[in-house]
Amino acid sequence: MPLLEVLYSGTDRLESQRKQAFVKEATKIFQEVLGTPPGRLQFFFLETCGAESVAERQDDDSDSSTSHGTSST
């Protein structure tokens, strides 16, 4: 069974209407191009935070790597 993973990164949440429109169009493309039978294509939507959260995560990682109970003095 084909699975299409959709990664969305934006400042706004991905609305249900936009997901449904995407599913409709992607399903049509998969049917036309690959011959995927109707109802066989599965979708997985993953919403990620914007670029700001990546920078925040990197800051968190550097903080945790410097605070392992060791001292530089």
LUMLUMGU-522479 format. One line per field, with one value per residue (C-alpha): residue in one letter; residue number from 1; x, y, z. Coordinates in nm, 3 decimals, m for minus. Layout:
<nodes>
residuo <- a	...
num <- NUM	...
x <- X	...
y <- Y	...
z <- Z	...
</nodes>
This chain:
<nodes>
residuo <- m	p	l	l	e	v	l	y	s	g	t	d	r	l	e	s	q	r	k	q	a	f	v	k	e	a	t	k	i	f	q	e	v	l	g	t	p	p	g	r	l	q	f	f	f	l	e	t	c	g	a	e	s	v	a	e	r	q	d	d	d	s	d	s	s	t	s	h	g	t	s	s	t
num <- 1	2	3	4	5	6	7	8	9	10	11	12	13	14	15	16	17	18	19	20	21	22	23	24	25	26	27	28	29	30	31	32	33	34	35	36	37	38	39	40	41	42	43	44	45	46	47	48	49	50	51	52	53	54	55	56	57	58	59	60	61	62	63	64	65	66	67	68	69	70	71	72	73
x <- 0.000	0.159	0.217	0.283	0.452	0.389	0.614	0.475	0.674	0.507	0.404	0.034	m0.125	m0.220	m0.598	m0.816	m0.948	m0.595	m0.510	m0.824	m0.747	m0.391	m0.515	m0.763	m0.505	m0.227	m0.464	m0.556	m0.188	m0.099	m0.390	m0.292	0.085	0.131	m0.205	m0.269	m0.624	m0.865	m0.849	m0.506	m0.289	m0.238	m0.125	0.080	0.095	0.366	0.359	0.690	0.764	0.932	1.303	1.297	1.238	1.538	1.760	1.603	1.665	2.030	2.065	1.911	2.151	2.456	2.336	2.295	2.632	2.811	2.637	2.729	2.867	3.219	3.403	3.652	3.840
y <- 0.000	0.331	0.589	0.956	1.141	1.514	1.737	2.083	2.364	2.697	2.963	2.871	2.534	2.325	2.351	2.048	2.198	2.235	1.878	1.749	1.947	1.811	1.453	1.493	1.627	1.387	1.091	1.199	1.231	0.890	0.733	0.897	0.853	0.530	0.361	0.353	0.224	0.459	0.424	0.260	0.569	0.651	0.990	1.089	1.460	1.581	1.943	2.080	2.415	2.685	2.762	2.937	2.609	2.452	2.725	2.679	2.303	2.363	2.597	2.332	2.069	2.288	2.367	1.999	1.905	2.163	2.070	1.704	1.759	1.828	2.145	2.319	2.475
z <- 0.000	m0.102	0.169	0.107	0.391	0.389	0.596	0.658	0.810	0.846	1.088	1.063	1.133	0.834	0.811	0.746	0.422	0.284	0.382	0.212	m0.105	m0.105	m0.058	m0.344	m0.589	m0.484	m0.514	m0.866	m0.963	m0.817	m1.009	m1.339	m1.316	m1.121	m1.164	m0.789	m0.732	m0.551	m0.174	m0.171	m0.118	0.249	0.380	0.681	0.764	0.997	1.098	1.215	1.370	1.169	1.146	1.484	1.663	1.488	1.628	1.971	1.957	1.862	2.160	2.386	2.251	2.311	2.665	2.749	2.600	2.815	3.140	3.191	3.537	3.416	3.494	3.270	3.564
</nodes>
